[in-house]
């Protein structure tokens, strides 16, 4: 059985492989151990460049993903978009 730290590392490695970002650009935002379902939910954040118009400097936007990691196998079961309301 894996702990929350190992689950976070598994989620980060999965994000790096799927999205193609550098590992140091992924930040751990939330960790939730769900013993009933035997999973760990990990929220990771990372910055992406947004180019809206060719003549304007690119801006950066932080994106968030939630990963469901199986506590027994350490397998990432899902990756979902996590929206965050920055006005709260």
TORVORO-573983 format. One line per 4 residues: their letters; for each residue y, x, z of C-alpha. Coordinates in Angstrom, 3 decimals. Layout:
<pators>
A	Y X Z | ...
</pators>
This chain:
<pators>
XXXX	0.000 0.000 0.000 | 3.415 1.397 -0.972 | 6.561 1.328 1.135 | 10.023 0.147 0.055
XXXX	11.206 3.680 -0.801 | 8.278 4.247 -3.165 | 8.829 0.809 -4.719 | 12.482 1.710 -5.353
XXXX	11.453 4.966 -7.053 | 8.926 3.097 -9.222 | 11.622 0.585 -10.223 | 14.106 3.364 -11.015
XXXX	11.568 5.207 -13.170 | 10.809 1.971 -15.009 | 14.534 1.357 -15.628 | 14.989 4.911 -16.929
XXXX	12.098 4.461 -19.374 | 13.095 0.989 -20.594 | 16.892 1.278 -20.755 | 17.108 5.008 -21.431
XXXX	19.635 5.978 -18.764 | 19.685 9.165 -16.708 | 17.879 8.790 -13.337 | 20.965 9.859 -11.385
XXXX	22.927 6.933 -12.907 | 20.691 4.296 -11.264 | 21.753 3.246 -7.781 | 19.704 1.272 -5.292
XXXX	21.701 -1.816 -4.335 | 19.218 -4.056 -2.496 | 15.666 -3.867 -1.129 | 13.640 -6.843 0.096
XXXX	10.029 -6.650 1.269 | 8.210 -9.953 0.832 | 5.014 -9.679 2.858 | 3.912 -13.229 1.999
XXXX	3.737 -12.500 -1.742 | 2.923 -8.806 -1.201 | 5.842 -7.613 -3.344 | 9.041 -5.639 -2.983
XXXX	12.205 -6.827 -4.738 | 14.481 -3.960 -5.749 | 17.971 -4.405 -7.193 | 19.277 -1.415 -9.137
XXXX	22.765 -0.922 -10.571 | 23.877 1.303 -13.443 | 27.019 1.793 -15.525 | 27.156 0.977 -19.240
XXXX	29.979 1.706 -21.679 | 31.582 -1.280 -23.338 | 33.460 -0.741 -26.621 | 35.271 -3.959 -27.430
XXXX	37.626 -2.767 -30.178 | 37.466 0.416 -32.294 | 41.004 1.522 -31.355 | 40.659 0.927 -27.610
XXXX	39.200 3.341 -25.081 | 35.732 2.315 -23.926 | 35.457 0.754 -20.503 | 32.534 0.851 -18.115
XXXX	30.773 -2.138 -16.647 | 28.154 -2.106 -13.925 | 24.927 -3.894 -14.781 | 22.271 -4.966 -12.282
XXXX	18.535 -5.524 -12.643 | 16.021 -6.914 -10.146 | 12.508 -5.492 -10.146 | 9.434 -7.072 -8.618
XXXX	6.990 -4.359 -7.514 | 3.432 -5.035 -6.329 | 2.920 -3.503 -2.871 | -0.765 -2.734 -3.437
XXXX	-0.697 -1.114 -6.872 | 2.934 0.000 -7.138 | 3.080 -1.656 -10.569 | 6.401 -3.082 -11.727
XXXX	5.619 -6.742 -12.398 | 8.989 -7.844 -13.747 | 12.556 -6.790 -14.536 | 15.297 -9.427 -14.609
XXXX	19.042 -9.495 -15.094 | 20.952 -9.872 -11.833 | 24.446 -11.318 -12.100 | 26.924 -10.416 -9.403
XXXX	30.130 -12.293 -8.696 | 32.682 -9.558 -8.027 | 35.258 -12.120 -6.859 | 33.366 -12.860 -3.643
</pators>
